[in-house]
């Protein structure tokens, strides 16, 4: 009888050790619903003095993430993302009315954009005659940083 009791105790402990974690899994909290999938939109924007990106050293650089929410180091991330969505991610289409008054001074400023917009790779470069023209005529928020 003592041998049978020992086997029963061993079997009970083994079953508890093996099946115990499995039983606990049935009581675990349900997994959260998967998050909404979105195409990534993350950009690095730079601005520098010069006529093109190869000769101009960047003065400033910011990050801009537009999906799932506007964020990054860009000071006007929400407005910049709204402008980009309205233009369909086309940086040339950001050209505005140009209703700001600017001097005709020629101090070229080059902006670059590299990253991903709605899942596709983008690389953009544009030179403006001066900082005022950049800020007033081409995407009020996107290139204003």
Phi and psi restraints in degrees (value plus and minus 20) as a CYANA .aco file:
   2 UNK   PHI     -81.4   -41.4
   2 UNK   PSI     -54.5   -14.5
   3 UNK   PHI     -86.2   -46.2
   3 UNK   PSI     -59.2   -19.2
   4 UNK   PHI     -87.6   -47.6
   4 UNK   PSI     -59.5   -19.5
   5 UNK   PHI     -85.6   -45.6
   5 UNK   PSI     -59.0   -19.0
   6 UNK   PHI     -86.3   -46.3
   6 UNK   PSI     -62.1   -22.1
   7 UNK   PHI     -85.2   -45.2
   7 UNK   PSI     -59.1   -19.1
   8 UNK   PHI     -85.8   -45.8
   8 UNK   PSI     -61.8   -21.8
   9 UNK   PHI     -86.3   -46.3
   9 UNK   PSI     -61.3   -21.3
  10 UNK   PHI     -84.3   -44.3
  10 UNK   PSI     -64.5   -24.5
  11 UNK   PHI     -83.9   -43.9
  11 UNK   PSI     -60.9   -20.9
  12 UNK   PHI     -84.4   -44.4
  12 UNK   PSI     -65.0   -25.0
  13 UNK   PHI     -85.9   -45.9
  13 UNK   PSI     -59.7   -19.7
  14 UNK   PHI     -85.4   -45.4
  14 UNK   PSI     -64.4   -24.4
  15 UNK   PHI     -82.5   -42.5
  15 UNK   PSI     -60.3   -20.3
  16 UNK   PHI     -85.5   -45.5
  16 UNK   PSI     -62.1   -22.1
  17 UNK   PHI     -87.1   -47.1
  17 UNK   PSI     -59.4   -19.4
  18 UNK   PHI    -101.4   -61.4
  18 UNK   PSI     -65.5   -25.5
  19 UNK   PHI    -109.7   -69.7
  19 UNK   PSI     -36.9     3.1
  20 UNK   PHI     -77.1   -37.1
  20 UNK   PSI     -72.2   -32.2
  21 UNK   PHI     -81.4   -41.4
  21 UNK   PSI     -52.5   -12.5
  22 UNK   PHI     -88.0   -48.0
  22 UNK   PSI     -57.6   -17.6
  23 UNK   PHI     -88.2   -48.2
  23 UNK   PSI     -54.9   -14.9
  24 UNK   PHI     -85.8   -45.8
  24 UNK   PSI     -50.7   -10.7
  25 UNK   PHI     -86.2   -46.2
  25 UNK   PSI     -48.7    -8.7
  26 UNK   PHI     -88.4   -48.4
  26 UNK   PSI     -42.9    -2.9
  27 UNK   PHI    -119.2   -79.2
  27 UNK   PSI     -16.7    23.3
  28 UNK   PHI     -89.7   -49.7
  28 UNK   PSI     134.9   174.9
  29 UNK   PHI     -85.6   -45.6
  29 UNK   PSI     125.1   165.1
  30 UNK   PHI     -84.8   -44.8
  30 UNK   PSI     129.9   169.9
  31 UNK   PHI     -89.4   -49.4
  31 UNK   PSI     125.1   165.1
  32 UNK   PHI     -85.5   -45.5
  32 UNK   PSI     134.0   174.0
  33 UNK   PHI     -81.9   -41.9
  33 UNK   PSI     124.4   164.4
  34 UNK   PHI     -81.2   -41.2
  34 UNK   PSI     123.4   163.4
  35 UNK   PHI     -89.2   -49.2
  35 UNK   PSI     138.2   178.2
  36 UNK   PHI     -84.2   -44.2
  36 UNK   PSI     112.4   152.4
  37 UNK   PHI     -99.5   -59.5
  37 UNK   PSI     124.1   164.1
  38 UNK   PHI    -166.8  -126.8
  38 UNK   PSI     133.0   173.0
  39 UNK   PHI     -97.8   -57.8
  39 UNK   PSI     112.2   152.2
  40 UNK   PHI     -86.0   -46.0
  40 UNK   PSI     124.8   164.8
  41 UNK   PHI    -159.1  -119.1
  41 UNK   PSI      75.9   115.9
  42 UNK   PHI    -156.1  -116.1
  42 UNK   PSI     104.8   144.8
  43 UNK   PHI    -149.5  -109.5
  43 UNK   PSI     133.3   173.3
  44 UNK   PHI    -137.5   -97.5
  44 UNK   PSI     101.6   141.6
  45 UNK   PHI    -131.8   -91.8
  45 UNK   PSI     116.3   156.3
  46 UNK   PHI    -148.2  -108.2
  46 UNK   PSI     136.3   176.3
  47 UNK   PHI    -158.1  -118.1
  47 UNK   PSI     118.2   158.2
  48 UNK   PHI    -170.2  -130.2
  48 UNK   PSI     144.3   184.3
  49 UNK   PHI    -107.8   -67.8
  49 UNK   PSI     109.0   149.0
  50 UNK   PHI     124.8   164.8
  50 UNK   PSI     156.7   196.7
  51 UNK   PHI    -112.2   -72.2
  51 UNK   PSI     -38.7     1.3
  52 UNK   PHI    -173.9  -133.9
  52 UNK   PSI     145.2   185.2
  53 UNK   PHI     -88.4   -48.4
  53 UNK   PSI     -45.0    -5.0
  54 UNK   PHI     -94.9   -54.9
  54 UNK   PSI     -47.2    -7.2
  55 UNK   PHI    -123.0   -83.0
  55 UNK   PSI     -35.6     4.4
  56 UNK   PHI    -118.2   -78.2
  56 UNK   PSI     109.9   149.9
  57 UNK   PHI    -103.5   -63.5
  57 UNK   PSI     115.6   155.6
  58 UNK   PHI     -82.9   -42.9
  58 UNK   PSI     112.3   152.3
  59 UNK   PHI    -103.6   -63.6
  59 UNK   PSI     -60.7   -20.7
  60 UNK   PHI    -161.0  -121.0
  60 UNK   PSI     132.1   172.1
  61 UNK   PHI    -163.8  -123.8
  61 UNK   PSI     121.3   161.3
  62 UNK   PHI    -156.7  -116.7
  62 UNK   PSI     140.1   180.1
  63 UNK   PHI    -128.2   -88.2
  63 UNK   PSI     129.8   169.8
  64 UNK   PHI    -162.1  -122.1
  64 UNK   PSI      98.1   138.1
  65 UNK   PHI    -135.9   -95.9
  65 UNK   PSI     107.3   147.3
  66 UNK   PHI    -131.5   -91.5
  66 UNK   PSI     -27.6    12.4
  67 UNK   PHI    -158.3  -118.3
  67 UNK   PSI     110.7   150.7
  68 UNK   PHI    -102.1   -62.1
  68 UNK   PSI     -40.4    -0.4
  69 UNK   PHI    -159.7  -119.7
  69 UNK   PSI     138.4   178.4
  70 UNK   PHI     -89.3   -49.3
  70 UNK   PSI     108.0   148.0
  71 UNK   PHI    -180.6  -140.6
  71 UNK   PSI    -197.7  -157.7
  72 UNK   PHI      97.9   137.9
  72 UNK   PSI    -192.4  -152.4
  73 UNK   PHI    -109.5   -69.5
  73 UNK   PSI     -23.2    16.8
  74 UNK   PHI     -83.3   -43.3
  74 UNK   PSI     109.4   149.4
  75 UNK   PHI     -86.3   -46.3
  75 UNK   PSI     -43.4    -3.4
  76 UNK   PHI    -144.4  -104.4
  76 UNK   PSI      33.4    73.4
  77 UNK   PHI     -76.8   -36.8
  77 UNK   PSI     -65.7   -25.7
  78 UNK   PHI     -83.0   -43.0
  78 UNK   PSI     -66.0   -26.0
  79 UNK   PHI     -86.7   -46.7
  79 UNK   PSI     -60.2   -20.2
  80 UNK   PHI     -83.3   -43.3
  80 UNK   PSI     -62.7   -22.7
  81 UNK   PHI     -84.9   -44.9
  81 UNK   PSI     -59.2   -19.2
  82 UNK   PHI     -82.9   -42.9
  82 UNK   PSI     -61.7   -21.7
  83 UNK   PHI     -83.3   -43.3
  83 UNK   PSI     -62.7   -22.7
  84 UNK   PHI     -86.5   -46.5
  84 UNK   PSI     -59.9   -19.9
  85 UNK   PHI     -82.7   -42.7
  85 UNK   PSI     -62.0   -22.0
  86 UNK   PHI     -84.2   -44.2
  86 UNK   PSI     -51.6   -11.6
  87 UNK   PHI    -111.2   -71.2
  87 UNK   PSI     -20.1    19.9
  88 UNK   PHI      49.5    89.5
  88 UNK   PSI       3.2    43.2
  89 UNK   PHI      60.7   100.7
  89 UNK   PSI     -11.8    28.2
  90 UNK   PHI    -109.6   -69.6
  90 UNK   PSI      88.5   128.5
  91 UNK   PHI     -88.3   -48.3
  91 UNK   PSI     -50.5   -10.5
  92 UNK   PHI     -88.7   -48.7
  92 UNK   PSI     -48.9    -8.9
  93 UNK   PHI     -96.0   -56.0
  93 UNK   PSI     -24.2    15.8
  94 UNK   PHI     -95.6   -55.6
  94 UNK   PSI     -30.7     9.3
  95 UNK   PHI     -74.6   -34.6
  95 UNK   PSI     105.2   145.2
  96 UNK   PHI    -119.9   -79.9
  96 UNK   PSI    -181.4  -141.4
  97 UNK   PHI     -92.6   -52.6
  97 UNK   PSI     -45.1    -5.1
  98 UNK   PHI      48.6    88.6
  98 UNK   PSI      19.1    59.1
  99 UNK   PHI    -101.9   -61.9
  99 UNK   PSI     -21.0    19.0
 100 UNK   PHI    -101.6   -61.6
 100 UNK   PSI     131.0   171.0
 101 UNK   PHI    -109.1   -69.1
 101 UNK   PSI     105.3   145.3
 102 UNK   PHI    -151.7  -111.7
 102 UNK   PSI     131.2   171.2
 103 UNK   PHI     -95.0   -55.0
 103 UNK   PSI     146.6   186.6
 104 UNK   PHI    -115.1   -75.1
 104 UNK   PSI      -3.2    36.8
 105 UNK   PHI     -81.2   -41.2
 105 UNK   PSI     118.3   158.3
 106 UNK   PHI    -124.7   -84.7
 106 UNK   PSI      80.1   120.1
 107 UNK   PHI    -154.3  -114.3
 107 UNK   PSI      63.1   103.1
 108 UNK   PHI     -77.2   -37.2
 108 UNK   PSI     121.6   161.6
 109 UNK   PHI    -148.2  -108.2
 109 UNK   PSI     109.5   149.5
 110 UNK   PHI    -133.0   -93.0
 110 UNK   PSI     115.2   155.2
 111 UNK   PHI    -134.8   -94.8
 111 UNK   PSI     125.3   165.3
 112 UNK   PHI    -150.8  -110.8
 112 UNK   PSI     131.2   171.2
 113 UNK   PHI    -155.0  -115.0
 113 UNK   PSI     107.9   147.9
 114 UNK   PHI    -156.5  -116.5
 114 UNK   PSI     121.2   161.2
 115 UNK   PHI     130.9   170.9
 115 UNK   PSI    -164.7  -124.7
 116 UNK   PHI    -150.4  -110.4
 116 UNK   PSI     110.1   150.1
 117 UNK   PHI    -140.0  -100.0
 117 UNK   PSI      97.0   137.0
 118 UNK   PHI      27.4    67.4
 118 UNK   PSI      26.2    66.2
 119 UNK   PHI      66.6   106.6
 119 UNK   PSI     -23.9    16.1
 120 UNK   PHI    -138.2   -98.2
 120 UNK   PSI     123.4   163.4
 121 UNK   PHI     -87.7   -47.7
 121 UNK   PSI     115.5   155.5
 122 UNK   PHI    -150.5  -110.5
 122 UNK   PSI     126.2   166.2
 123 UNK   PHI    -165.6  -125.6
 123 UNK   PSI     104.9   144.9
 124 UNK   PHI    -160.4  -120.4
 124 UNK   PSI     122.9   162.9
 125 UNK   PHI    -162.0  -122.0
 125 UNK   PSI     117.1   157.1
 126 UNK   PHI    -167.8  -127.8
 126 UNK   PSI     117.4   157.4
 127 UNK   PHI    -128.5   -88.5
 127 UNK   PSI     112.8   152.8
 128 UNK   PHI    -132.8   -92.8
 128 UNK   PSI     131.8   171.8
 129 UNK   PHI     -83.6   -43.6
 129 UNK   PSI     -51.1   -11.1
 130 UNK   PHI    -181.8  -141.8
 130 UNK   PSI     152.9   192.9
 131 UNK   PHI     -81.7   -41.7
 131 UNK   PSI     -58.3   -18.3
 132 UNK   PHI     -82.6   -42.6
 132 UNK   PSI     -64.9   -24.9
 133 UNK   PHI     -83.2   -43.2
 133 UNK   PSI     -60.8   -20.8
 134 UNK   PHI     -78.6   -38.6
 134 UNK   PSI     -66.8   -26.8
 135 UNK   PHI     -94.0   -54.0
 135 UNK   PSI     -49.0    -9.0
 136 UNK   PHI    -118.9   -78.9
 136 UNK   PSI     -41.8    -1.8
 137 UNK   PHI    -136.2   -96.2
 137 UNK   PSI     -26.1    13.9
 138 UNK   PHI    -159.3  -119.3
 138 UNK   PSI      67.0   107.0
 139 UNK   PHI      49.2    89.2
 139 UNK   PSI      72.4   112.4
 140 UNK   PHI     -72.7   -32.7
 140 UNK   PSI     -54.4   -14.4
 141 UNK   PHI    -128.5   -88.5
 141 UNK   PSI     -54.3   -14.3
 142 UNK   PHI     -78.5   -38.5
 142 UNK   PSI     -69.9   -29.9
 143 UNK   PHI    -119.1   -79.1
 143 UNK   PSI      -8.0    32.0
 144 UNK   PHI    -120.1   -80.1
 144 UNK   PSI      74.6   114.6
